[in-house]
Amino acid sequence: MHEYLICDDMTLCTQADVERLKTIVSPQRRDQAMHYKHLFGQWACLKSYEMLLRLLHTAAPVSFVYNEHGKPFLPQKDTFFSISHCKEAVAVVVSDREVGIDIESRNRRVSQELIERVMNEDEQRYITGHSEPATAFIELWTKKEALLKQRGTGIIDDLTNVLTGDEEIETHIFDNYIVSICQ
């Protein structure tokens, strides 16, 4: 069982909201957010934390622990989460088991070289046969990213054979972005 939130109101991405969010996050997250040079990076880092607190039903700041691949997790057992953001939205999921989420812009440019490098032959056929090839690519890409986040490994060298068809992945296609969640 999982719950997720998406924030796609980019009008909230202001310096004033960054300042507000800095007051509700842990020092660890505040420091992490301030490493971003651009306002959007700072805001997305802080906003995702606020969304995580909402999903955890707490106002108390939480601190993360990181696995050997850099995946953050909560020290308490049986509570797992994943965070993702793109230019159009921020997405957070919380679950009672390992989970991964990825969100990507639908207006992302996709080259044939990229398709050939990260998609297997079946996936390439799906993309080229689709009425909206870029959407098909992003759909598969978010599934791969969500799965790798769920596993906690991050991006690996061979992305062509990541998906086997046995994964429990739900994908939602919106006007400006696509989000996939893997459990």
Buried (B, 14 or more C-beta within 10 A) or exposed (E): EBEBBBBBEBEBBEEEBBEEBBEBBBEBBBEBBBEBEEEBBBBBBBBBBBBBBBBBEEEEBBEBEEEEEEBBBBEEEEBBBBBBBBEBBBBBBBBEEBBBBBBBBBEBEBEEEEBEEBBBEEBBEBBEEBEEBBBBBBBBBBBBBBBBBBBBBEEEEEBBEBBEEEBEBEBBBEEEBBBBBBB
